[in-house]
């Protein structure tokens, strides 16, 4: 049963890369909580505004080590991600561990929570 969730994860990444606000609107729950590696948090409106306005541009997203676990109508995905972003004109390279939570709704699955933790470079 993990493949539908991983397929949704692939849709999420594609929507972030293409700034597809309509798709992200469908994927993000209304009460979304998105906690960035910086510690800053956003809700659905903030995420959509940042992406739709171009203040946040996802240039590259490479996920690995993804593992899906189910608890009833909640699916947790954890893994590693390497991203390149343009944040208000500044290019950032981000390497993190992440957990994303998907909740089953009447129609499909939606993202209710994202949390990322930056990885420190190893010597």
C-alpha angles and dihedrals in degrees: 000000000000096000096074090054093046089049088054089049089054089050090050092052092046090050092050092049093049094039088236098175093177092057092043089051088058094045098045117077115228090247095047117157113199114186112193124211088253090063093250115130132209136186127216094279093049093049093047092046093050093048096039093049093048093241086122117039121178107213100172134008120182115175124190140168090035115177125181124207126181128213106177108292093353124087121193120200120190130178146112127291135192113198140175115205138178105220110189091324098319118110113223131187110210128189114182149153111237144191120199124185123210122192124203112238130185090270107031141311125308134190112251101169142016125184125177132186119198117237117229117230112259119232 
